[in-house]
Amino acid sequence: MSIEPIKDGLRSHVRIDFYGNVHKRMRGSDVEKRYAREVEVLKVLEERGCPYVPKILEEHPDEFYFVSTNCGRPAPQLSKQKADKLYAALEADYGVRHLDAEPRNITYSDKLGRFCIIDFELAEILPDPHSSGNP
């Protein structure tokens, strides 16, 4: 299986496989906490029906590694103002506050025809805005 490297940084190594799935291996400080948070947030967003974030396909917690769906390509021309609106909509509609709410964590998916949000290792789960207040 061919795997294309996307990011190799201090906090994670990200690759895209032949099928377009994202392979993220986390590393660095607080890796256990960051891995657990990202997986938890992505699962909550899937349960709440958010269509514009990655979906977890495989989990490997002993390796701090997961495989998710792909949410497109970087959107480097996105303004901070547009990014802020996308993050505000995520919080209002799905009850997740992204704590690294920067344009670099926004992608564009040609398949979905919209901007998507990624990298939830720093995020806060709030009560579901569409339920009785349970996160």
C-alpha positions in Angstrom: 0.0 0.0 0.0 1.5 3.4 -1.0 1.5 6.0 1.7 2.1 9.7 1.0 3.8 11.7 3.8 1.9 14.9 4.6 3.3 16.2 7.9 6.2 15.0 10.0 6.4 17.3 13.0 7.2 17.2 16.7 3.6 16.5 17.7 2.5 14.1 14.9 3.4 12.2 11.7 0.6 12.2 9.2 0.4 10.2 6.0 -2.3 9.5 3.3 -2.6 6.0 2.0 -3.6 4.7 -1.5 -7.3 4.8 -0.6 -7.1 8.4 0.7 -7.3 7.6 4.4 -5.3 9.6 6.9 -2.9 7.8 9.2 -1.9 10.0 12.2 0.7 8.9 14.7 0.9 11.3 17.6 4.1 11.9 19.6 5.7 14.5 21.8 4.5 16.0 25.1 1.2 14.8 26.6 0.8 12.3 23.8 -1.5 10.0 25.8 -3.8 12.9 26.7 -3.8 14.5 23.2 -4.5 11.1 21.5 -7.4 10.3 23.8 -8.9 13.8 23.4 -8.7 13.7 19.6 -10.3 10.3 19.3 -13.0 11.2 21.9 -13.8 14.5 20.1 -14.0 12.8 16.7 -16.4 10.1 18.1 -18.6 12.7 19.7 -18.8 14.7 16.5 -19.7 11.6 14.5 -22.4 10.8 17.1 -23.7 14.3 16.8 -23.8 14.1 13.0 -21.1 16.5 12.0 -20.4 15.9 8.3 -17.3 18.1 7.9 -14.7 16.5 10.3 -12.7 13.2 9.9 -14.4 9.9 10.9 -12.3 7.4 12.9 -11.8 4.2 10.9 -9.2 2.4 13.1 -7.8 3.1 16.6 -4.4 1.9 18.0 -4.2 3.5 21.4 -1.0 1.6 22.5 0.8 3.3 19.5 -1.0 6.7 19.8 -2.1 6.0 16.2 -5.4 6.2 14.3 -6.7 6.1 10.8 -9.5 8.4 9.7 -11.3 9.6 6.6 -9.8 12.4 4.6 -11.2 15.9 4.8 -9.5 17.3 1.7 -6.5 19.5 1.2 -5.1 22.5 3.1 -6.8 25.8 2.5 -3.9 28.3 2.8 -5.8 31.2 1.4 -8.6 31.0 4.0 -8.9 34.2 6.1 -8.9 34.3 9.9 -12.4 35.8 9.8 -13.8 32.9 7.6 -12.0 30.4 9.9 -13.5 32.0 13.0 -17.0 31.7 11.5 -16.4 28.0 10.8 -15.2 27.3 14.3 -18.2 29.3 15.7 -20.6 27.2 13.7 -18.9 24.0 14.9 -19.4 25.1 18.5 -23.0 26.3 18.0 -24.2 23.4 15.9 -22.2 20.5 17.4 -21.0 21.6 20.9 -17.3 21.3 20.3 -14.9 24.2 20.9 -11.7 23.9 19.0 -8.9 25.2 21.2 -6.4 25.7 18.3 -8.9 27.6 16.2 -6.5 28.7 13.4 -6.9 28.7 9.6 -4.2 25.9 9.4 -6.7 23.5 10.9 -9.2 24.1 8.1 -9.1 22.0 4.9 -11.2 22.1 1.7 -12.9 18.9 0.5 -13.7 18.8 -3.2 -15.8 15.7 -2.4 -18.0 17.5 0.1 -17.8 20.9 -1.6 -17.0 22.7 1.6 -14.5 23.6 4.2 -13.7 21.0 6.9 -12.1 21.2 10.4 -9.3 18.9 11.5 -6.8 18.3 14.4 -8.9 18.0 17.5 -6.2 17.1 20.0 -6.8 20.5 21.6 -10.6 20.7 21.9 -13.4 20.9 24.5 -16.6 18.9 24.3 -19.6 21.1 25.4 -23.2 20.0 25.9 -24.9 18.9 22.8 -26.9 21.9 21.6 -29.6 19.5 20.3 -30.2 17.5 23.5 -31.0 17.9 27.1 -27.5 19.2 27.9 -25.5 16.0 28.1 -22.0 16.1 26.4 
